[in-house]
Amino acid sequence: MRKLLKQAVALAVTLSVLSGCASEEEAVQMAPLPAVENQFKPVQDWARNIGEGVQHFYSRLAPVTGYGKLYVASRDGVVEALDPSTGKQIWEHQVHAEENAKLSGGLSVAYNKVFIGSENAEVIALDAETGEEVWRVDVDGEVLAKPLADEGMVMVNTSRGILQAMDAQTGVTKWQISSDVPTLTLRGDSAPVSISGGVFWGQANGRLAGAFIRNGQLIWQQPVGQPQGATEIDRLVDVDAAPVVEGNRLYTAGYNGNLVAIDLRSGQQVWKRNYSSATDFVIDSGVLFLVTADDHLVAVDIRSGTELWQNTDLAHRILSAPSVINGKLVVGDSLGYLHWLDPRSGEFVAQQQTDGSGISVPPLALADGYLVVTREGKLSKMHLP
């Protein structure tokens, strides 16, 4: 029942939670495609397809690099290792399941393994060199967020509010931490991050938590948002964005909550600003780039939380998380466009069209360019001239 509720609210939030009362239809209208005079034209190096992609499903299967390879996956269970320079396949593995593989959380690479989570409540480890399955374990809830590997363990944040740590070599569970999950939540979960022996992750109850990796002992919890409003949708406070560590601070954002800077040692807030978001963000050169719940792009000084600029021209285009590629800020949208901006001003500098199926994960920066993945599974290795 909760799974159905989460699927329903994902659509409900996209179409209605952003709206007012009488003007609801106008409030959620997708912004028209901005007219942009391209200052550069990306060049394609190679292209290929990976399975059937993720289609219209939630799956956030972002590609990842490691051990000299590029690892990609599709929701229907195809996992491939590619040569990042040529796109040539090194190995392919089909994740088998009684029903659709439903891969959704991943990919992560560490300890000579590739880790992937699924909506079937499984975590799967593949050999990074051969693609052979090393182990597969059941966990308590869907794995919608990227697994984290550190200190010999693999940690996943599940849809049931469980942070579960497993031995990276065997998959044996080492510890679990449970948190309260409201009746109604957004479709998605926060990917955990780690630093100096600690793991940090967002929770559906509006909190950010920290624990010791070695034993799962809770360090602190910090509220990011408080439920407010008369309806369950108004009271959504999920912290679904992956926290970002920069220096001695940790940054996170919540839906119907705040963008918050937290001191890692004390767990106390350094500053907070009223931005609602459930999308991962990026920090580059002391500036935090955030996509809000209205699909506004915002640049914030990480020292003070001061807003540097805001671009509202992509409102409700259902943007991906942002990336910084070759000194440019870039986001994808649900119609398959990449929008390139000057990170200093927020002005558009280029616009790039893909296959039209939509872009759900941000472009991946590579040593000699970047990789774009569309919802239909088209991979394009590009570079900027």
WOQUI-V163154 format. One record per pair of residues at least 24 apart in sequence whose ideal C-beta (glycine too) atoms are under 8 Angstrom apart, sorted by sequence separation. I is the first residue (numbers start at 0). GAP is how many residues later the second one is. D is the distance in Angstrom with one decimal. If there is no record, write none. Layout:
{{I GAP D} {I GAP D}}
This chain:
{{49 24 5.0} {50 24 7.4} {51 24 5.3} {75 24 6.0} {76 24 3.0} {78 24 7.7} {117 24 7.5} {118 24 7.5} {122 24 6.4} {139 24 6.5} {178 24 4.6} {179 24 8.0} {180 24 6.9} {252 24 4.3} {253 24 7.9} {294 24 4.9} {333 24 4.5} {353 24 6.9} {50 25 5.1} {74 25 7.4} {75 25 5.9} {96 25 7.9} {116 25 7.9} {117 25 6.0} {118 25 7.2} {138 25 5.2} {178 25 7.5} {179 25 4.9} {252 25 7.9} {274 25 7.9} {296 25 7.1} {313 25 6.2} {332 25 7.3} {333 25 7.6} {337 25 6.9} {50 26 7.3} {74 26 7.1} {76 26 6.1} {116 26 2.5} {178 26 6.0} {331 26 7.7} {332 26 6.5} {353 26 6.9} {50 27 3.5} {74 27 6.3} {75 27 7.7} {116 27 7.3} {228 27 7.9} {272 27 6.7} {331 27 2.7} {49 28 6.0} {74 28 5.4} {78 28 7.8} {116 28 7.4} {178 28 7.3} {223 28 6.0} {227 28 7.3} {252 28 6.4} {290 28 4.9} {331 28 7.5} {73 29 7.1} {74 29 6.8} {94 29 6.1} {116 29 7.8} {124 29 7.4} {136 29 6.2} {162 29 6.6} {223 29 7.3} {224 29 4.1} {226 29 7.9} {258 29 7.5} {290 29 7.8} {331 29 7.8} {49 30 6.0} {72 30 5.4} {116 30 5.8} {158 30 6.0} {178 30 6.9} {223 30 3.8} {224 30 7.1} {250 30 7.6} {290 30 6.6} {310 30 6.7} {331 30 6.8} {115 31 7.5} {122 31 6.7} {157 31 7.0} {205 31 3.3} {207 31 5.8} {224 31 5.5} {225 31 7.7} {258 31 6.3} {290 31 6.2} {330 31 7.0} {331 31 7.1} {114 32 4.4} {156 32 5.0} {176 32 7.4} {204 32 7.0} {205 32 7.2} {206 32 6.7} {224 32 2.3} {250 32 6.9} {272 32 4.8} {289 32 7.8} {296 32 7.6} {329 32 7.4} {72 33 6.4} {80 33 7.9} {92 33 5.8} {122 33 5.7} {156 33 5.9} {203 33 7.9} {205 33 6.3} {223 33 4.6} {224 33 6.2} {270 33 6.6} {271 33 7.1} {288 33 4.7} {329 33 5.8} {47 34 7.8} {72 34 5.8} {114 34 6.2} {136 34 4.1} {156 34 6.8} {176 34 5.9} {203 34 4.9} {223 34 5.9} {270 34 4.0} {272 34 7.3} {296 34 6.8} {337 34 6.7} {71 35 7.6} {78 35 6.9} {134 35 6.3} {135 35 7.2} {136 35 7.9} {156 35 5.5} {202 35 8.0} {203 35 7.5} {207 35 6.5} {288 35 7.4} {310 35 4.3} {312 35 7.5} {70 36 5.2} {112 36 7.9} {134 36 3.9} {136 36 7.4} {139 36 7.2} {155 36 7.8} {162 36 7.3} {201 36 7.4} {202 36 5.8} {203 36 8.0} {223 36 5.4} {240 36 6.0} {308 36 6.3} {309 36 6.9} {310 36 7.8} {78 37 6.8} {104 37 8.0} {120 37 7.3} {154 37 5.3} {201 37 2.9} {240 37 6.4} {243 37 6.6} {245 37 5.2} {250 37 6.2} {252 37 6.3} {255 37 7.9} {308 37 3.9} {70 38 6.1} {92 38 3.9} {94 38 7.7} {103 38 7.0} {104 38 3.8} {107 38 5.7} {110 38 6.3} {162 38 5.9} {201 38 6.2} {221 38 7.3} {239 38 4.2} {240 38 6.0} {241 38 5.0} {243 38 7.4} {254 38 6.3} {324 38 6.0} {335 38 6.1} {47 39 5.1} {90 39 6.1} {91 39 6.6} {92 39 7.2} {103 39 6.6} {104 39 5.4} {106 39 7.3} {107 39 4.6} {109 39 3.5} {114 39 5.4} {116 39 5.5} {154 39 7.9} {176 39 5.6} {201 39 6.5} {239 39 7.8} {240 39 5.2} {243 39 5.5} {281 39 7.1} {319 39 5.2} {322 39 4.1} {44 40 7.9} {45 40 6.2} {46 40 7.2} {90 40 3.9} {92 40 7.0} {103 40 5.2} {104 40 5.3} {105 40 5.8} {107 40 6.7} {108 40 7.9} {109 40 7.6} {174 40 6.5} {175 40 7.0} {201 40 7.6} {221 40 5.7} {237 40 6.0} {240 40 6.1} {278 40 7.1} {280 40 6.7} {281 40 5.2} {283 40 4.4} {288 40 5.8} {290 40 6.6} {317 40 7.7} {319 40 6.0} {320 40 7.2} {321 40 6.2} {322 40 4.9} {324 40 5.4} {331 40 7.3} {45 41 3.8} {104 41 5.9} {105 41 6.4} {107 41 5.5} {110 41 7.5} {174 41 3.3} {176 41 6.6} {201 41 6.6} {258 41 6.7} {260 41 6.9} {278 41 7.7} {279 41 3.9} {280 41 6.7} {281 41 6.4} {319 41 5.9} {320 41 4.6} {322 41 7.4} {323 41 7.4} {44 42 7.8} {60 42 6.1} {63 42 7.9} {66 42 7.0} {104 42 6.3} {160 42 6.4} {173 42 7.3} {200 42 7.0} {207 42 7.6} {278 42 5.2} {281 42 6.0} {319 42 4.9} {322 42 6.4} {58 43 7.7} {60 43 7.0} {63 43 4.7} {65 43 3.4} {70 43 5.4} {72 43 6.2} {122 43 6.7} {124 43 7.5} {143 43 7.4} {144 43 7.3} {147 43 6.8} {150 43 7.7} {160 43 6.1} {199 43 5.0} {58 44 6.5} {59 44 6.8} {61 44 7.9} {62 44 6.9} {63 44 6.6} {64 44 7.5} {65 44 7.6} {109 44 7.9} {143 44 5.7} {144 44 4.3} {146 44 8.0} {147 44 4.4} {149 44 4.3} {154 44 5.9} {156 44 5.0} {160 44 7.6} {207 44 5.0} {243 44 7.7} {260 44 6.4} {296 44 6.9} {298 44 6.9} {325 44 7.9} {56 45 8.0} {58 45 4.2} {59 45 7.3} {60 45 6.1} {61 45 7.0} {63 45 5.4} {66 45 7.2} {143 45 4.9} {144 45 6.1} {145 45 4.2} {147 45 6.6} {156 45 7.9} {181 45 7.6} {199 45 7.6} {221 45 5.4} {324 45 4.8} {57 46 6.6} {60 46 6.7} {107 46 7.6} {124 46 6.5} {144 46 4.0} {147 46 6.0} {150 46 6.9} {162 46 7.7} {219 46 7.9} {220 46 7.7} {221 46 7.7} {258 46 7.2} {56 47 7.6} {78 47 6.3} {80 47 7.4} {144 47 7.6} {219 47 3.4} {221 47 6.8} {298 47 6.2} {322 47 7.5} {9 48 6.6} {122 48 7.0} {162 48 7.2} {164 48 7.2} {183 48 4.3} {205 48 5.9} {218 48 6.9} {149 49 7.2} {182 49 6.7} {183 49 7.0} {189 49 5.6} {192 49 6.0} {296 49 6.4} {80 50 6.3} {181 50 7.8} {185 50 6.1} {187 50 7.2} {189 50 5.3} {191 50 7.7} {192 50 5.1} {194 50 4.9} {199 50 5.9} {201 50 6.0} {79 51 8.0} {104 51 6.6} {147 51 6.7} {164 51 6.2} {183 51 7.9} {184 51 6.8} {188 51 6.1} {189 51 6.4} {190 51 4.0} {192 51 7.2} {205 51 6.0} {250 51 6.8} {78 52 6.7} {183 52 6.8} {185 52 4.4} {187 52 4.4} {189 52 5.7} {192 52 6.1} {201 52 7.1} {207 52 7.4} {162 53 7.8} {181 53 7.4} {184 53 5.5} {189 53 7.1} {248 53 7.3} {181 54 7.7} {185 54 5.9} {207 54 6.9} {288 54 6.9} {112 55 6.7} {181 55 7.8} {245 56 6.2} {286 56 6.6} {327 56 7.5} {70 57 7.7} {110 57 4.6} {209 57 6.6} {109 58 6.9} {110 58 7.1} {154 58 7.5} {284 58 7.8} {325 58 5.0} {68 59 7.2} {283 59 6.8} {324 59 7.2} {58 60 7.9} {152 60 6.3} {66 61 5.3} {65 62 6.7} {66 62 7.2} {150 62 4.7} {189 62 8.0} {149 63 6.0} {150 63 6.6} {197 66 7.6} {195 68 7.9} {185 69 6.0} {194 69 7.2} {281 80 7.9} {279 82 7.7} {59 84 7.0} {61 84 7.2} {58 85 7.9} {59 85 7.4} {57 86 6.6} {59 86 7.3} {104 86 8.0} {190 89 7.6} {187 90 6.2} {185 92 5.5} {145 96 7.5} {144 97 7.4} {59 128 7.7} {57 129 5.2} {57 130 6.7} {2 139 7.3} {5 153 6.9} {2 156 7.6} {1 157 7.7} {12 173 6.2} {8 175 5.6} {8 176 7.0} {9 176 6.6} {8 177 6.4} {9 177 3.5} {4 178 7.2} {8 178 6.7} {9 178 7.8} {1 179 7.8} {4 179 5.8} {5 179 5.9} {4 180 7.8} {5 180 7.4} {6 180 6.2} {1 181 7.7} {5 181 4.8} {16 216 5.1} {15 217 7.4} {16 217 7.7} {16 219 7.2} {12 220 6.8} {11 221 6.4} {12 223 7.1} {8 224 7.0} {8 227 7.5} {30 264 7.8} {17 275 6.2} {16 276 7.7} {17 276 5.7} {33 279 4.9} {33 280 7.2} {30 281 7.8} {30 282 6.0} {83 282 5.7} {30 283 5.8} {83 283 7.7} {84 283 7.3} {30 284 4.3} {29 285 7.5} {30 285 6.2} {29 286 4.7} {30 286 5.9} {28 287 6.6} {29 287 5.6} {83 287 7.8} {27 288 5.7} {29 288 8.0} {86 292 7.1} {86 294 6.0} {69 296 7.8} {81 297 7.9} {83 297 7.2} {17 298 7.2} {62 298 7.8} {61 299 4.1} {64 299 7.4} {59 300 6.4} {60 300 7.0} {61 300 7.2} {63 300 7.4} {58 301 7.6} {59 301 5.8} {62 301 5.2} {64 301 6.9} {69 301 7.0} {71 301 7.0} {32 302 7.7} {61 302 6.8} {35 303 7.8} {73 303 5.3} {13 304 6.8} {32 304 6.8} {52 304 7.2} {33 305 7.3} {53 306 6.3} {71 307 6.3} {41 308 7.6} {62 308 5.7} {39 309 7.4} {40 309 7.4} {38 310 4.7} {39 310 5.5} {41 310 5.7} {62 310 6.1} {37 311 7.7} {38 311 5.7} {61 311 7.5} {35 312 4.5} {37 312 4.6} {60 312 7.8} {35 313 7.6} {37 313 6.4} {33 314 5.9} {35 314 6.5} {35 315 4.2} {62 316 7.5} {33 317 7.2} {32 318 7.7} {55 319 6.9} {52 320 7.5} {54 320 6.0} {52 321 6.5} {53 321 5.6} {54 321 7.1} {52 322 5.2} {49 323 7.5} {52 323 4.5} {53 323 7.5} {44 324 6.4} {51 324 7.1} {52 324 2.9} {51 325 5.7} {52 325 7.3} {50 326 5.4} {48 327 7.7} {49 327 4.6} {48 328 5.0} {48 329 5.6} {49 329 5.8} {47 330 7.8} {48 330 6.9} {46 331 6.5} {47 331 5.4} {46 332 6.4} {46 333 4.7} {45 334 7.8} {46 334 7.2} {45 335 4.9} {43 336 5.8} {44 336 4.5} {43 337 7.2} {44 337 6.6} {43 338 5.4} {44 338 6.2} {42 339 6.4} {41 340 4.5} {42 340 5.6} {41 341 6.9} {42 341 7.6} {41 342 5.7} {42 342 5.8} {41 343 7.7} {39 344 5.8} {40 344 6.9} {39 345 6.0}}
